[in-house]
Amino acid sequence: MKVLQFNNRNAQRVYDDYISRSKKAIKILSEKDKEDCLLEINSYIYEYWEQNQGKDEIKNSLTGMKR
């Protein structure tokens, strides 16, 4: 999984924390299933972020991860 890079340091911290918590939540899954879940989560965040570029990255991060 390619880690997303945000310009805003706080948005990056929100994203990193979310991915870290997601990894803890799926630790019981097989390696393949973990990777699939993380790719899906990352893809969803990236798509939301792409659709809302130019707006507040922190707000986008929180809103995208809330969905």
Residue, then its C-alpha position, 0 to 999 in steps of 0.5 A: m500500500k502506498v502511503l498518502q502524503f498530505n501537504n498539511r502536517n496535521a492532516q498527515r498526522v490524522y491520516d497516519d493515526y487512522i491507518s495505524r488504528s485500522k491496522k490494529a483493528i484488522k490484525i486478526l485477518s490473514e495477511k492477504d485480507k489485511e492488505d486488501c482492507l488497507l488498500e480499500i481504505n486508502s483508495y477511498i480516502y484518496e478518491y475523496w481527497e482527489q474530489n476535494q482538492g484545494k479545500d482544507e486538507i484537515k477537514n477533508s481528511l476527517t470527513g473522508m475517514k468518517r465516511 
